[in-house]
């Protein structure tokens, strides 16, 4: 079993029935930054999902692994990443958690080819 940091792309692909993400998420340890949980909720509301269903889905995400808080170290690292990697702020926040032991699980093109990313389309 491997450990991954899931982004909103990964969670939404999983929820949409993408088989590759289903396997990755169900067979590995998945941790999710709190800001990604908020972003998934935002997208689900935009899709017209009911508040009760959104809450159930977000609780599932929370129960699947560790919810990662945004600490000072991540904030400082995010600022450096925005400057160096030219990522959008939210993507840089997510990338601040990435390590060799726990890469980002995503299909978001902003991360393609980046270190510490497991890119799945």
Secondary structure, DSSP 8 states (H G I E B T S, - for coil): --EEEE-HHHHHHHHTT-HHHHHHHHHSEEEEEHHHHHHHHHHHHHTT--HHHHHHHHHHHHHHS-EE---HHHHHHHHHHHHHH---HHHHHHHTT--SSEEEEE--GGGTT-TTEEE--
